[in-house]
């Protein structure tokens, strides 16, 4: 009796181990089916609609619906890599969900197929509701769902056959021992079921990886806009910005006067960088206008380009943050572009639209004022706009945060009113109008970096677009405010560099900075969060002196 009980216990333990093993292979089957779904969708997106990639469409949907605090957290935590972090997160979610679908299909068929169908329906909805969607955009996710469902059914069917023919615990006689005949009969069946499963899993998995990667690569490189951009030669500007002597200070650790394109901050809602051929690009000016106007890229160039020096600031820039940059832009005045359509009375806003559906609400007065250099930019720091900064055409408006003015990959200008229309960020907790709060920043000494005692420079930048910086003041610990030396400003739309020599003594010190603009206003001391219209406050940094 004891001998039989021991044998039964061994059989139960073996069954449990075998069950866990088959759950693993079921999960792998689900992951492979998920890969087949995505690869098939990518392949047919290449044929029917390149914007119909499920993973990118769902990612764009997530960007649109995620609450404002989570957006700010992502920007603050990951910076320009926030899109990569989102894609990685979505990839992990796909793997986990697919694995669960595989287990469900093994234990409770057809729940795994139903899970894939639901995922396909959600991705289809995300795709067909995106801006600029084509009539056949629904096909890639639908065909991907069909392919993934077929694969999960076939894999789990083979896995079930393998499981049924597996020997160890199922074929035990009443004395707790395997019968020799049963074991001999089971071996060929078991080997066949296992071989069929691994063969299909290997073919499906490898094919999905190859097809998926190849399709996405081809989708991104066929007719490469990057190659077109590299070959593009912009006409020489009618006028160039004169950079005065003393505009850039030679101090280690101080931000460059002109931010290189590769270092210029990027914050937008595009999960992948849109690629637009300038030969097919069109800008539509519509709404409250005398006539609808459509302009080509060449039409913009034919207006004649001028060079502008403008500092841009993101509303997500925290006190002392780096989401601000200064560049030389090539473009044409927006007021001249709007004149071609003729603005009707009563309008007070221009709703600009990007190729990816993003919109920004800009006060009409900021675009038509003869004293403001609001432009359509086609060049940045001596070359065509980089792809990630809006190629071929974007807006640049001095004095306004980017979310209400700096639309990239521009396709439409709708003349309207704030009462009638609202932009992307307005219902998400941000102000419809957002003039930049002027500010100052310490670049060196860097926060958390110890310095040696003795005379050292404290240096940074300050900006007050459209007004200009009058002076910058620095305070050490609880001492008096002391004036800093300013660089020669390029104009009132750009930042200035500043520095002050400091006789640093050993210990821990607090360094505070504030700016005063040319209207005599002092930078706001009170701390304010990013939403709804930009952060404020004096930067106060802890400096350790050896």
Secondary structure, DSSP 8 states (H G I E B T S, - for coil): -HHHHHHHHHHHHHHHHHHHHHHHHHHHHHHHHHHHHHHHHHHHHHHH-TT--HHHHHHHHHHHHS-HHHHHHHHHHHGGGHHHHHHHHHHHHHHHHHHHHHHHHHHSTTHHHHHHHHHHHHHHHHHHTSTT--TTTHHHHHHHHHHHHHHHHHHHHHHHHHHHH--TTTS--TTS---HHHHHHHHHHHHHHHHHHHHHHHHHHHHHHHHHHHHHHHHHHTT-HHHHHHH------SS-----TTSS---TT---SS--GGGS----S-SS-----TTT-EEEEEESBSS-EEEEHHHHHHT--EEEEEEEE-TT--TT-S-EEEEEEEEEEHHHHHHTT-B-TT--EEEEEETTS-EEEEEHHHHH-TTS--EEEEEETTEE--GGGTTT-EEE-TTB-GGGT--SSEEEEEEE-TTT---TTGGGT--S--B---EEEEEES-TT--B-SEEEEEEEEEE-TTT-EEEEEEEETTS--EE-EE---S-TTS-EEEEEEEEE-SEEEEEEEEEEETTS-B---S-B-STTT--B--EEEEEEE-
